[in-house]
């Protein structure tokens, strides 16, 4: 075996266990653990919806930095509009142009009265061992102006 890779014999003895260990990690363990990621599946679920929405019709109500991983996986257009209060959310949905998408982090902002009863269209899965349960992302996809009655 040492002649095959042209490495010293003492090093060749370590090569096989290292290949088995790394192969086990990347080929067996990583795919098993990968299904417990929360940002990627949430972003991929948003991807199809976001593709037909212009950047000015996407509202981000998040504390601090925007959820860049979710935005990457969803291939979200930039720059999305940042919303910091309930009044800004109301103004966002009052502006002309639909469909719109609202991405809300946890309970960062209280939703407007007529909107609060509506269930989110997309919800990020948070697993019990994750510490960031207060930063759970939810998204609403709105096809028409909610303040106007159906015609």
N, CA, C and O of each residue as an XYZ file, in Angstrom:
604
protein
N       0.821     -1.185      0.000
C       0.000      0.000      0.000
C       0.870      1.256      0.000
O       0.532      2.245     -0.651
N       1.967      1.223      0.711
C       2.852      2.386      0.774
C       3.416      2.705     -0.608
O       3.631      3.872     -0.934
N       3.654      1.684     -1.416
C       4.192      1.916     -2.749
C       3.124      2.519     -3.668
O       3.440      3.287     -4.577
N       1.869      2.166     -3.426
C       0.778      2.644     -4.258
C       0.660      4.172     -4.194
O       0.519      4.823     -5.229
N       0.718      4.744     -2.990
C       0.586      6.187     -2.819
C       1.926      6.908     -2.725
O       1.969      8.137     -2.669
N       3.006      6.156     -2.707
C       4.362      6.681     -2.573
C       4.511      7.553     -1.326
O       5.018      8.673     -1.381
N       4.055      7.004     -0.209
C       4.208      7.665      1.090
C       4.973      6.717      2.005
O       4.989      5.507      1.779
N       5.608      7.267      3.038
C       6.321      6.391      3.976
C       5.359      5.366      4.585
O       4.172      5.642      4.759
N       5.889      4.180      4.907
C       5.059      3.085      5.399
C       4.339      3.429      6.700
O       3.202      3.001      6.898
N       4.973      4.190      7.589
C       4.337      4.557      8.860
C       3.146      5.492      8.629
O       2.157      5.442      9.360
N       3.249      6.321      7.630
C       2.154      7.233      7.305
C       1.025      6.485      6.592
O      -0.146      6.827      6.757
N       1.373      5.473      5.805
C       0.380      4.691      5.077
C      -0.544      3.942      6.030
O      -1.711      3.716      5.709
N      -0.036      3.555      7.198
C      -0.844      2.854      8.194
C      -1.966      3.767      8.699
O      -3.047      3.283      9.036
N      -1.725      5.068      8.755
C      -2.734      6.024      9.208
C      -3.697      6.422      8.090
O      -4.799      6.899      8.361
N      -3.294      6.231      6.860
C      -4.092      6.674      5.728
C      -5.427      5.945      5.612
O      -6.450      6.585      5.369
N      -5.444      4.636      5.778
C      -6.668      3.857      5.642
C      -7.707      4.231      6.703
O      -8.857      4.485      6.343
N      -7.358      4.278      7.992
C      -8.380      4.692      8.979
C      -8.889      6.126      8.736
O     -10.060      6.425      8.971
N      -8.001      6.994      8.269
C      -8.418      8.373      7.988
C      -9.418      8.398      6.840
O     -10.419      9.111      6.912
N      -9.165      7.636      5.789
C     -10.097      7.568      4.657
C     -11.442      6.988      5.081
O     -12.487      7.461      4.633
N     -11.427      5.975      5.934
C     -12.672      5.373      6.415
C     -13.446      6.375      7.273
O     -14.662      6.504      7.127
N     -12.759      7.078      8.157
C     -13.398      8.059      9.038
C     -14.012      9.213      8.237
O     -15.172      9.566      8.449
N     -13.250      9.789      7.334
C     -13.755     10.901      6.532
C     -14.859     10.453      5.575
O     -15.838     11.171      5.374
N     -14.703      9.273      4.987
C     -15.741      8.735      4.109
C     -17.046      8.512      4.874
O     -18.128      8.816      4.371
N     -16.935      7.984      6.081
C     -18.123      7.776      6.916
C     -18.807      9.087      7.257
O     -20.035      9.172      7.275
N     -18.007     10.107      7.527
C     -18.580     11.408      7.869
C     -19.291     12.033      6.680
O     -20.455     12.418      6.787
N     -18.605     12.138      5.552
C     -19.175     12.840      4.404
C     -20.211     12.021      3.627
O     -21.126     12.600      3.042
N     -20.092     10.710      3.608
C     -21.005      9.892      2.815
C     -22.172      9.321      3.622
O     -23.209      8.984      3.050
N     -22.015      9.209      4.946
C     -23.062      8.601      5.743
C     -23.662      9.579      6.751
O     -24.873      9.801      6.741
N     -22.836     10.170      7.626
C     -23.355     11.015      8.692
C     -23.891     12.358      8.181
O     -24.970     12.782      8.596
N     -23.176     13.013      7.312
C     -23.581     14.351      6.854
C     -24.971     14.353      6.202
O     -25.778     15.226      6.520
N     -25.280     13.409      5.301
C     -26.646     13.394      4.750
C     -27.724     13.138      5.806
O     -28.832     13.662      5.686
N     -27.419     12.343      6.838
C     -28.394     12.095      7.899
C     -28.660     13.349      8.720
O     -29.810     13.639      9.049
N     -27.622     14.089      9.051
C     -27.741     15.289      9.869
C     -28.298     16.456      9.055
O     -28.941     17.345      9.612
N     -28.061     16.460      7.769
C     -28.463     17.562      6.896
C     -29.967     17.806      6.908
O     -30.406     18.940      6.714
N     -30.763     16.766      7.131
C     -32.218     16.949      7.114
C     -32.721     17.728      8.322
O     -33.885     18.128      8.343
N     -31.878     17.956      9.330
C     -32.285     18.709     10.512
C     -31.879     20.178     10.457
O     -31.941     20.873     11.471
N     -31.470     20.653      9.303
C     -31.196     22.078      9.140
C     -32.530     22.779      9.005
O     -33.474     22.213      8.454
N     -32.626     24.003      9.500
C     -33.920     24.681      9.432
C     -33.941     25.812      8.405
O     -34.983     26.059      7.798
N     -32.835     26.496      8.197
C     -32.810     27.632      7.265
C     -32.940     27.182      5.806
O     -33.687     27.787      5.038
N     -32.222     26.132      5.424
C     -32.243     25.687      4.029
C     -33.632     25.225      3.576
O     -34.106     25.698      2.543
N     -34.310     24.317      4.303
C     -35.638     23.906      3.832
C     -36.642     25.065      3.785
O     -37.487     25.117      2.892
N     -36.548     25.989      4.743
C     -37.438     27.142      4.749
C     -37.177     28.027      3.527
O     -38.117     28.460      2.861
N     -35.913     28.292      3.238
C     -35.557     29.097      2.071
C     -35.966     28.436      0.771
O     -36.449     29.107     -0.141
N     -35.777     27.129      0.675
C     -36.158     26.410     -0.546
C     -37.673     26.377     -0.724
O     -38.163     26.383     -1.853
N     -38.422     26.344      0.386
C     -39.881     26.395      0.305
C     -40.344     27.754     -0.219
O     -41.333     27.837     -0.948
N     -39.638     28.807      0.148
C     -39.973     30.159     -0.313
C     -39.562     30.413     -1.765
O     -40.121     31.289     -2.426
N     -38.600     29.658     -2.254
C     -37.963     29.936     -3.537
C     -38.959     30.105     -4.687
O     -38.890     31.090     -5.421
N     -39.858     29.180     -4.847
C     -40.794     29.234     -5.970
C     -41.718     30.447     -5.860
O     -42.048     31.068     -6.870
N     -42.131     30.782     -4.650
C     -43.017     31.921     -4.423
C     -42.303     33.238     -4.702
O     -42.879     34.141     -5.309
N     -41.064     33.351     -4.266
C     -40.305     34.597     -4.354
C     -39.896     34.935     -5.791
O     -39.689     36.107     -6.107
N     -39.779     33.953     -6.645
C     -39.274     34.180     -8.000
C     -40.082     35.198     -8.800
O     -39.531     35.879     -9.664
N     -41.381     35.311     -8.525
C     -42.236     36.201     -9.303
C     -42.571     37.506     -8.578
O     -43.471     38.233     -8.997
N     -41.861     37.802     -7.506
C     -42.140     39.001     -6.724
C     -40.971     39.976     -6.858
O     -39.827     39.587     -6.622
N     -41.231     41.240     -7.233
C     -40.149     42.226     -7.291
C     -39.635     42.557     -5.882
O     -40.365     42.398     -4.903
N     -38.405     43.009     -5.782
C     -37.767     43.273     -4.488
C     -38.552     44.260     -3.634
O     -38.593     44.104     -2.414
N     -39.174     45.268     -4.234
C     -39.899     46.266     -3.459
C     -41.202     45.717     -2.877
O     -41.845     46.395     -2.075
N     -41.604     44.507     -3.263
C     -42.813     43.880     -2.725
C     -42.485     42.813     -1.682
O     -43.351     42.024     -1.305
N     -41.242     42.790     -1.220
C     -40.835     41.855     -0.170
C     -40.506     42.672      1.069
O     -39.660     43.565      1.030
N     -41.186     42.357      2.175
C     -40.959     43.062      3.436
C     -40.281     42.150      4.444
O     -40.721     41.023      4.669
N     -39.202     42.647      5.054
C     -38.474     41.893      6.074
C     -38.675     42.569      7.426
O     -38.224     43.696      7.629
N     -39.337     41.899      8.334
C     -39.511     42.406      9.693
C     -38.659     41.528     10.606
O     -39.157     40.604     11.250
N     -37.377     41.837     10.646
C     -36.429     41.039     11.421
C     -35.574     41.957     12.291
O     -35.290     43.099     11.932
N     -35.177     41.428     13.439
C     -34.323     42.176     14.353
C     -32.874     41.960     13.924
O     -32.458     40.825     13.690
N     -32.115     43.029     13.821
C     -30.702     42.907     13.457
C     -30.506     42.577     11.990
O     -31.180     43.119     11.114
N     -29.556     41.666     11.741
C     -29.210     41.300     10.365
C     -30.333     40.529      9.690
O     -31.032     39.756     10.345
N     -30.513     40.729      8.395
C     -31.519     39.941      7.678
C     -31.092     38.469      7.609
O     -29.902     38.171      7.714
N     -32.037     37.557      7.437
C     -31.718     36.120      7.374
C     -31.062     35.774      6.037
O     -31.724     35.306      5.111
N     -29.766     36.008      5.953
C     -29.047     35.861      4.683
C     -29.091     34.443      4.118
O     -29.184     34.262      2.904
N     -29.024     33.431      4.996
C     -29.074     32.049      4.500
C     -30.418     31.763      3.835
O     -30.474     31.146      2.772
N     -31.489     32.212      4.464
C     -32.821     32.009      3.886
C     -32.926     32.761      2.566
O     -33.443     32.230      1.583
N     -32.438     33.991      2.545
C     -32.500     34.798      1.327
C     -31.680     34.162      0.206
O     -32.058     34.231     -0.964
N     -30.559     33.543      0.569
C     -29.716     32.875     -0.429
C     -30.446     31.670     -1.021
O     -30.540     31.533     -2.241
N     -30.960     30.798     -0.152
C     -31.623     29.587     -0.645
C     -32.900     29.916     -1.418
O     -33.255     29.197     -2.351
N     -33.595     30.994     -1.043
C     -34.815     31.394     -1.740
C     -34.514     32.183     -3.013
O     -35.416     32.467     -3.801
N     -33.247     32.532     -3.209
C     -32.829     33.378     -4.338
C     -33.675     34.654     -4.366
O     -34.196     35.061     -5.404
N     -33.788     35.266     -3.188
C     -34.607     36.455     -3.001
C     -33.956     37.662     -3.662
O     -32.752     37.870     -3.516
N     -34.735     38.462     -4.389
C     -34.163     39.659     -5.019
C     -33.784     40.705     -3.973
O     -34.382     40.756     -2.898
N     -32.807     41.526     -4.282
C     -32.342     42.576     -3.365
C     -32.657     43.928     -3.961
O     -32.788     44.000     -5.183
N     -32.789     44.984     -3.226
C     -32.872     45.006     -1.773
C     -34.322     44.865     -1.320
O     -35.194     45.566     -1.832
N     -34.587     43.995     -0.396
C     -35.923     43.842      0.173
C     -36.153     44.984      1.166
O     -35.200     45.528      1.725
N     -37.395     45.335      1.376
C     -37.739     46.464      2.250
C     -37.724     46.027      3.712
O     -38.332     45.019      4.070
N     -37.024     46.793      4.560
C     -36.978     46.508      6.003
C     -38.153     47.196      6.685
O     -38.427     48.368      6.431
N     -38.846     46.462      7.553
C     -40.000     46.980      8.283
C     -39.697     46.897      9.779
O     -39.238     45.863     10.264
N     -39.955     47.998     10.518
C     -39.569     48.061     11.927
C     -40.729     48.312     12.883
O     -40.509     48.404     14.090
N     -41.961     48.425     12.379
C     -43.099     48.659     13.267
C     -44.384     48.165     12.603
O     -44.419     47.864     11.410
N     -45.437     48.092     13.418
C     -46.736     47.679     12.907
C     -47.243     48.672     11.865
O     -47.854     48.281     10.870
N     -46.986     49.949     12.098
C     -47.415     50.977     11.137
C     -46.715     50.805      9.794
O     -47.332     50.992      8.746
N     -45.440     50.451      9.818
C     -44.704     50.229      8.570
C     -45.252     49.017      7.820
O     -45.288     49.010      6.590
N     -45.679     47.989      8.563
C     -46.277     46.807      7.922
C     -47.593     47.203      7.258
O     -47.871     46.795      6.130
N     -48.411     48.005      7.964
C     -49.676     48.473      7.394
C     -49.424     49.303      6.131
O     -50.105     49.131      5.119
N     -48.443     50.199      6.201
C     -48.116     51.033      5.033
C     -47.604     50.170      3.872
O     -47.929     50.426      2.712
N     -46.806     49.154      4.191
C     -46.265     48.238      3.180
C     -47.400     47.559      2.419
O     -47.361     47.485      1.190
N     -48.412     47.063      3.132
C     -49.531     46.387      2.472
C     -50.518     47.377      1.864
O     -51.334     46.989      1.027
N     -50.464     48.639      2.261
C     -51.325     49.652      1.678
C     -50.825     50.179      0.341
O     -51.598     50.739     -0.436
N     -49.544     50.003      0.072
C     -48.973     50.465     -1.206
C     -49.497     49.618     -2.357
O     -49.764     48.429     -2.183
N     -49.645     50.228     -3.537
C     -50.126     49.453     -4.695
C     -49.090     48.419     -5.142
O     -47.897     48.543     -4.866
N     -49.572     47.426     -5.819
C     -48.701     46.377     -6.359
C     -48.758     45.102     -5.546
O     -48.383     45.082     -4.374
N     -49.221     44.058     -6.164
C     -49.284     42.752     -5.524
C     -48.817     41.727     -6.525
O     -48.873     42.014     -7.721
N     -48.370     40.575     -6.142
C     -48.342     39.967     -4.816
C     -47.218     40.520     -3.953
O     -46.279     41.141     -4.452
N     -47.330     40.281     -2.636
C     -46.326     40.721     -1.675
C     -45.975     39.575     -0.738
O     -46.751     38.638     -0.552
N     -44.799     39.671     -0.160
C     -44.333     38.664      0.781
C     -43.842     39.375      2.032
O     -43.054     40.317      1.943
N     -44.302     38.933      3.196
C     -43.827     39.452      4.482
C     -43.091     38.335      5.190
O     -43.643     37.252      5.388
N     -41.850     38.589      5.575
C     -41.036     37.640      6.320
C     -40.846     38.218      7.711
O     -40.242     39.280      7.863
N     -41.353     37.532      8.729
C     -41.329     38.026     10.109
C     -40.529     37.092     10.989
O     -40.691     35.873     10.930
N     -39.652     37.676     11.815
C     -38.829     36.909     12.744
C     -39.483     36.903     14.118
O     -39.608     37.950     14.754
N     -39.897     35.737     14.572
C     -40.466     35.576     15.908
C     -41.600     36.542     16.180
O     -42.501     36.708     15.358
N     -41.549     37.180     17.346
C     -42.549     38.168     17.733
C     -41.929     39.553     17.729
O     -42.257     40.385     18.575
N     -41.035     39.806     16.781
C     -40.318     41.083     16.710
C     -41.279     42.260     16.597
O     -41.088     43.275     17.266
N     -42.298     42.142     15.770
C     -43.282     43.197     15.562
C     -44.671     42.572     15.682
O     -44.911     41.458     15.216
N     -45.568     43.306     16.313
C     -46.957     42.861     16.381
C     -47.601     43.099     15.018
O     -47.462     44.172     14.432
N     -48.293     42.102     14.533
C     -48.948     42.212     13.232
C     -50.177     43.106     13.313
O     -50.797     43.194     14.373
N     -50.546     43.777     12.211
C     -51.768     44.590     12.192
C     -52.995     43.747     12.538
O     -53.016     42.539     12.302
N     -54.014     44.396     13.097
C     -55.202     43.699     13.604
C     -55.845     42.752     12.588
O     -56.076     41.588     12.917
N     -56.136     43.198     11.394
C     -56.782     42.353     10.397
C     -55.886     41.251      9.860
O     -56.375     40.273      9.295
N     -54.606     41.398     10.026
C     -53.628     40.467      9.473
C     -53.223     39.396     10.484
O     -52.814     38.298     10.106
N     -53.342     39.725     11.786
C     -52.850     38.841     12.851
C     -53.555     37.492     12.896
O     -52.955     36.493     13.293
N     -54.827     37.454     12.492
C     -55.582     36.199     12.551
C     -55.229     35.245     11.409
O     -55.560     34.060     11.459
N     -54.569     35.756     10.400
C     -54.217     34.926      9.240
C     -52.995     34.055      9.544
O     -51.988     34.547     10.053
N     -53.087     32.775      9.233
C     -51.963     31.855      9.462
C     -50.879     32.108      8.436
O     -51.172     32.444      7.288
N     -49.609     31.947      8.845
C     -48.528     32.125      7.869
C     -48.563     31.020      6.811
O     -48.986     29.894      7.073
N     -48.107     31.378      5.615
C     -48.054     30.410      4.521
C     -46.833     29.500      4.634
O     -46.857     28.355      4.182
N     -45.764     30.021      5.244
C     -44.534     29.267      5.428
C     -44.055     29.465      6.865
O     -44.075     30.584      7.378
N     -43.627     28.384      7.513
C     -43.124     28.462      8.885
C     -41.821     27.671      8.968
O     -41.743     26.526      8.523
N     -40.807     28.300      9.543
C     -39.523     27.624      9.720
C     -39.654     26.584     10.822
O     -40.232     26.858     11.874
N     -39.124     25.401     10.587
C     -39.125     24.351     11.593
C     -37.971     24.589     12.559
O     -36.826     24.761     12.140
N     -38.278     24.599     13.852
C     -37.255     24.735     14.889
C     -37.260     23.435     15.688
O     -38.313     22.990     16.145
N     -36.101     22.834     15.854
C     -35.998     21.585     16.579
C     -35.730     21.844     18.061
O     -35.173     22.885     18.410
N     -36.119     20.913     18.938
C     -36.012     21.147     20.387
C     -34.604     21.479     20.887
O     -34.461     22.174     21.893
N     -33.587     21.007     20.221
C     -32.222     21.256     20.692
C     -31.673     22.607     20.235
O     -30.583     22.993     20.656
N     -32.391     23.325     19.396
C     -31.929     24.632     18.945
C     -32.263     25.690     19.996
O     -33.325     25.641     20.616
N     -31.362     26.635     20.192
C     -31.539     27.665     21.203
C     -32.300     28.871     20.685
O     -32.744     29.697     21.483
N     -32.464     28.997     19.399
C     -33.008     30.209     18.812
C     -34.512     30.131     18.540
O     -34.964     30.580     17.486
N     -35.294     29.572     19.461
C     -36.725     29.402     19.226
C     -37.453     30.741     19.101
O     -38.507     30.794     18.468
N     -36.938     31.809     19.674
C     -37.582     33.113     19.580
C     -37.333     33.776     18.221
O     -37.957     34.790     17.908
N     -36.436     33.221     17.421
C     -36.116     33.788     16.108
C     -36.735     32.978     14.974
O     -36.282     33.064     13.832
N     -37.749     32.205     15.275
C     -38.425     31.400     14.257
C     -38.991     32.310     13.173
O     -39.659     33.300     13.473
N     -38.726     31.977     11.924
C     -39.192     32.782     10.797
C     -40.542     32.286     10.286
O     -40.796     31.084     10.203
N     -41.391     33.240      9.949
C     -42.691     32.945      9.349
C     -42.855     33.855      8.134
O     -42.322     34.964      8.109
N     -43.584     33.390      7.138
C     -43.771     34.186      5.923
C     -45.216     34.113      5.463
O     -45.855     33.062      5.509
N     -45.712     35.262      5.017
C     -47.055     35.376      4.466
C     -46.943     35.818      3.011
O     -46.237     36.777      2.697
N     -47.631     35.123      2.142
C     -47.683     35.462      0.728
C     -49.078     36.023      0.457
O     -50.074     35.312      0.585
N     -49.143     37.296      0.084
C     -50.423     37.978     -0.104
C     -50.586     38.298     -1.586
O     -49.779     39.023     -2.166
N     -51.624     37.757     -2.184
C     -51.857     37.919     -3.617
C     -52.639     39.184     -3.979
O     -52.529     39.685     -5.098
N     -53.429     39.700     -3.029
C     -54.252     40.883     -3.310
C     -54.318     41.762     -2.069
O     -53.956     41.332     -0.973
N     -54.774     42.976     -2.245
C     -54.897     43.926     -1.146
C     -55.955     43.426     -0.163
O     -57.111     43.231     -0.539
N     -55.561     43.217      1.096
C     -56.456     42.668      2.095
C     -57.490     43.677      2.574
O     -58.540     43.281      3.082
N     -57.220     44.973      2.426
C     -58.151     45.988      2.911
C     -59.317     46.213      1.951
O     -60.334     46.789      2.338
N     -59.177     45.763      0.701
C     -60.245     45.933     -0.281
C     -61.070     44.659     -0.359
O     -60.505     43.565     -0.372
N     -62.401     44.773     -0.412
C     -63.234     43.572     -0.542
C     -63.053     42.931     -1.917
O     -62.653     43.584     -2.881
N     -63.354     41.653     -1.977
C     -63.265     40.938     -3.271
C     -64.257     41.532     -4.259
O     -65.368     41.915     -3.892
N     -63.845     41.601     -5.497
C     -64.757     42.120     -6.521
C     -65.259     41.025     -7.405
O     -66.038     41.280     -8.323
